[in-house]
Amino acid sequence: MAKIEIKGTPEKLERVSIFLKANNIEHTIMDDYGNHSKEVSDKYKELMRKFNH
């Protein structure tokens, strides 16, 4: 396994996830983000539900 850390907004993470999925590259979004507002944390959680297998 290899790991890549994406720094940025949930929107940037979603763009990377869409690219990986489109290219049949398995990936998992980990619950390892810093202290964010509830709204931003909810966006990350939605990405995990959407992209994690």
N, C-alpha and C positions, 0 to 999 in steps of 0.2 A: 504494500500500500504506500502511496505517496500522498503528501498533503500540500495544499496550496492555501494560503491565507489571502482572502480578498478583503481589502480595507475600503470602506466606503458605505454608501447608503444601501438600504434594502433594494432600491431600484437597480443599482449597479450589480448587486448580487443576483438579482433576477435575470439581468441581461446575460451574465456569465452562465447561469443555470440553463437558460433557454439555448444558448450556444452549445453547451455540453450535451444536452438532451437531443438536439437536432443532429449532432454528430455521433450519436449512440455511445457516448462516454458516460459510464455509470458514475454517479457522484452522490454525496450526501451532504446536506447542510447541517452543520453541527450547532448545537446550542452553546456557543462559546463567545457570545458577543458581550460587549461592555455595558456599562450603565447607560440606558437610554430611557427616553420617555415611554410611557405606556403605549402611545400610538406607534412609535418606531418598533418597540418590542413586539407589538401585535403584528406588524408587517413582517418581521422576521419569522414569527411563528406561522403565519400564513404561507410564506415561502417554503418552510419545512414541510407543511402539509401538502403543498402542491408538488414539490419536486422530490421528496424523499420516497424511496421505493419501499 
